[in-house]
């Protein structure tokens, strides 16, 4: 197979090979451990690797020799309309164990499929009917037509927005449903969304640079764009492979404008629950809410459930023999805070009480925090300062 090694082709070959290798590793890991998010990311990396292939292969001599030129012309290497949906589905599969690909979600791939049909039609006409270059008479690759590039960029921006919305819904849920929210924020997701945003900003940045340096709009100048794109791809591949996460809270995304999320059953014994994800202090507390508030306060004070570092809203509901929807409403309207902040408030108060009793003489400050239900030093420090206005060390030195 033709491949002329040189500065431009070889440097792009390295991230191209790494992207494909990491994709294969993600496929192997995903099928072996049944982690569907790895499979979605693997497909995304394959498309990112194919995206830089025309520039890599072009500098390797493919545009100058047959049949390689026709391969670059007629094979749609840049699947811009598929990259956005893959990113969106990867986000959902990371954060929602209930995510499954269904017929409705398959519609997201229709634009990409239509582009494939379009490219096959061009090839079929040129090869079987015209028997020459009709659509490619100008010797330009259709993947780089302006209409397709802009449409692909718009598609990816749209799916990035959907992914950010989904992540924000997830964050709202875990702060209102778990007492260990900060430990399952999965900061990798935020990082790869930023990385994808950088991918989308690259064309705009290089277009702006091209205004002042026209040589950047040439074939050789554009190579720098693909090098930057490949470096971002390499970061996503490396970090995505090492940051596989597993979630345990299945949920259903709310409609636009709604401030509640349906948490699906985590086991056969649980029932779906509507979890309020917005604290509304303007709502007038009803007698029912005040009644449940008192029961929750009594339960937390007497049973010290906050000492469980993995306490969830469902655990409270089971203890009170009710459902999570009722407890969610009582906490949001009665305490005017989310579940995570409520439990951390009780944990901080427990830490303060132990410090007043001299527990720091027998144990470390972090050990006391763990005994009171905190599961990390960072979470303890943030919660303590949020509740008291000072850090734990400042509180100890001032008491």
N, C-alpha and C positions, 0 to 999 in steps of 0.2 A: 504494500500500500504506500502511496506517495505521501511523504511528509518531509518537507525541507526544513531542517532544524536551523533556527536563527534566533536572534535576540527576541523578536516580537512573537514568533510562534512558540518558542520554548518556554517563555515566561508565562504565557497563557495555558500551556499544556500542563504545568504543575498544578494550578488550582482546578483545572478541568478534571484531571485524574483523581485528585483528592475528593472532589465533589462526588464523582461516580463511586469511588471506594467507600466513602462514608454513607452514601445512599444504600449500597449493598450491605454494609454492616447494620444499618438501621432496619433494612428489610429482614435480615437474619434475626436480629434481636427482637423485632416486632412480632414475627411469626412464631418464634420460639417461646417467647414470654407472653404472647397474646396482648401486646401493647399496640393498639391501633394508631396512636399518635406517631409512633416511630415510622409506620408505613406512610402516613400522610407526609411527614417531613422528608422521607426518602424520595418520594415522587417529586416533591418540590425541589429538592436538590438536583435531581436528574434534569428537570426543566431549566434550572439555573445554569447547570453545566452546558446544556444544549444552547442556551442563550449566547454564551461566549464562543461557541464552536465556529460560527462563520468567520469571525475575525481571526481566531486561532488557525483554522484551516486555510483561510485566505492567504495569510502570511506564510503558510506552509506550501503554497503553490497550487492549491486546488482550483482557484478561479482561472488559472492559466493553462490547465490541462483537462482533457476529457478522459473518462466520463465524470471526473470529479466536479467539473463546473456545473454539469446538469444536476448532480446530487445537491449541490449548494443552492441551485436555483429552485428546484422543484420540491425538495424536502423542507417542510416548515420547521426549522430548528427553533425559532423563537415563538413559543406558545404563550404569548402574553395574556390571552384571555382565559387561560387555565391556571395561571399562577395565583391570581387573587382568590378564587374559590378554594384552592389547596391550602393557602394560608389560613383562610377562615375556618375550614374544617379541621385543620391542625390545632387551631386555638380551641375549638369546641371539644375535640377529643382529649386534649390535655386537661381541661377543667371540668368536664362533665362526663362521668362514667355512663350516663344514660344516652350519650350521643350514638346514633346509628344512622348510617346512610340509607335514605329511603327514596322512593320515586320522586317525591317533591323536591328533595335536595339535588337530585340528578339534573334538574332543570338548570342549575347553576352552570353546568358544563355545556349547555346548548350553544352559547356563542363560540366557544372554542371548537366545538364539533362542526359548526357551520364554516369556520375558517378552514378547517381541515378539508371539508367538502369542496370549498372554493379552490384550494390549492390543488387538490386532485383533479378538479375540472380543468384547470389551466394546463396541467400536465397531459391529461387525456386528449385535449384538443390539439395541443402542439405536437404530441407524439403520434397520435393515430389519425388525425384529420389533416392538419396543416403540414405535418411532417417537417417541422422546422421551428424557428423562433418567431412566433406571432406575438404572444403576450410578453415575450422577453427580447423583443427586437432592440430595445434600448440597453440590453445587457445589464440591467439592474435587478437586484434581488428583491422580490415582492415583500419579503419580511421587513424591509426597511422603508416601505411606502409610508408617507407621513400620516395618512388616514389610519393605518393600522397601528402605528406607533402611538399616536395620540389616543386612539380608542383603547389600546392596551393599558396605557398609563391611567386613563380615567377609570377603567375597570379595577385596576389594582388599588387606586385611591379609595374607591367605593368599598372594596372588601377590607381594606385596612380600617376604615371607619367602623364597619360592622364588627371587626375583630376587637377593636378598642371598646366598643359598646358592650360586647359580650364579656370582656375582661372586667369592665367596671361593674356589670351586673353581678358577676361572680364575687368581686370584692365586697359589694354591698351585702350579698347573701352571707358570706362567711363571718362578717362582723356582727350580723344579726342572728346567726345560728350557732356559732362556735365560740368557745372561750380561748381559743388558741389561734386566732385569725392570722396574726403576724407571721406565724411559723409556716403557714400554707398559702402565702401570697404568691409563691413561685416567681421570684424576681426575674428568673430567666425569661418568662413570658414577656414581661415589660421590656427586657433587653432586646429580645428578638423583634418585637414590634418596632422598637426604635431603629434597629438594624434595617428592617424592611422599609421604614420611612426614609432612611438614608438612601436606599436603593432608588426610591421614587424621586428623591431630590437630585440625584446625580444628573439626569438629563437636563434639568433646569440649570444646574450649576455650570455644566459644560456648555450649554447654549449661551449662558451669560459670558463665560470665558471666551467663547468663540467670537463674540462681538468685538472684543479688544484684541484677540489673537486669532485671526481668520484661519491660520494653519491648523488650529485645533478642530476645524470642521472637515479636514481632509481625512482620507482613509487611515493614514498613519497617525494623525493627531487624535482620531477617535479611538485609537488603540488604548490610550490612557484611560478613557471612560470604562472600557471593558476590563482593564486591569483593576481599577477601583471596585467595579462591580464584583469581580471574582474574589477580591480580598474580603468583601462583606459576606459573600457566599461561604468562603472558607471559615469565617468566624461563626456563622450560623450552623454550619456542618459540625465543627468541632464542639461548640458549646451545646448544641442540640443533642448530640450523641451522649455527652457526659451529664446532661441535666434532665434525663427522663423523669417524669413525675407521675405519681398515681393519686387520683382523687377518689374520695369515697362518698361524696354528697351528690347524688343525682338530682338534677333540677330542670325546670322548664323556663326558658327565657320569657320575660314578660313582654307585653306589647308596648309600643312606644307610648310614653306618657304614664304608664302604670308604675306604682311604687310598691309592688309586691311580687314575690317569686314563688312559684309552686315547687316545693321540695317533694320529690317523688319518694316512694318507700325505699328505705335502705335495707329492709328485710321483709319477709313475708308477714311479719307481725305488725309492722308499722303501716300507717295510713298516710297518704299524701297530705301535705299541710301547706297552707298559704302563709308565707312569712313576710311580714311588713318590713320594707327596707328603707323606710323614711321615718324619722322621729318627728311627730307632729305635736308640738307643745300647745297648739291653738285649739286642739280638740278638747272638749270638756270631758273630764274623767267621769264616767258613769259609775253607778254603785257597783256594777258587776266588775268593772276594771279595778276599782279600789279594793274589792273583796279579794280578787286574785292577786293583787299587789301585796296585800297583807299575808296571804298564804305563801307567796314566794319569799318574802322577807323572813318569815318564820322558818321556812324550810332551809334557807341558806344559813341562817343564824344558828339553828339548832343542829342540823345535820352536817353543816360545813361541807356541802357538796363542792364548793369552790376549790377545795384541796385536790380535786380530780383534775389533772392538767389537760385532759381530753374531754372535759364536760361540754355537752351540747344542749341545745334547746329541747331536744327530744328527751334527754335524760331528766330534765326538770319536769317535763310534761308527764312522763311515766310515774315519777314520784308523786305528782299531784293527781294522778289518774284522770288526766284530760288530754287534749291534743295540743300539738305545737302551735297551731294557729292561735288558740286562746292565750297561751303564754306569751307569744310574740306580741299580740295586741296589748296585753297587760304591761309588758316591759316597755314598749315604745310609748304608750300613752300614760302609764302610771309612773314610771321612773324617768321618762323623757330622756332615755339613752338607749343605745343598742346593747345587745346581750353581752358582747365581748367587753364593753366598757363597764357594764354592771358587775360582771364577775371579777374583773380586774380591780374594781373599787373594793369589793369585799376582800380580795387577796391583799391589797395594800393595807387595808385596815387591820387585817390579821397580822401582817408584818409589823406594823406600828405597835400593836399590842404586845407582840413577842419582844420587840426591842425595849419597850417600857418595862417588861418583866426581866430584862437582863439576859435574853437568850443569846446575844452576841458574845457573851463571855464563854459560852460553851460551843458555839457554832459560828461559821462564817456568815456574812451577810447574804451571800448567794445561796448557802445551804438553807437559811431561814426562808428565803424566797421560794426555793423548790418545795420546802415543806408546806408552804401556803398555796401551792398550786401553779406557780409560774414554771414555764418549761425552758426559758432561756434568759440569759443575763440582759440582753438587749431589750427584750419585752418587759422585763422587770423594771429596768431603768426608765423606759419611756412611760410605763404606766404609773410608776411612783411619782415622777415629776409632774405628770398630767394631773394627778390627784392631789398632790401636796404643794406643787410649785417649786420644789427643790429636789435635788438629786438625793439618792439614799445616803451617800457619804456626807453630804451637807446636813441632812436631817440628823444623822448620828452625831456629828460633831457639834451640832447646836443644841442637842438635847441633854 
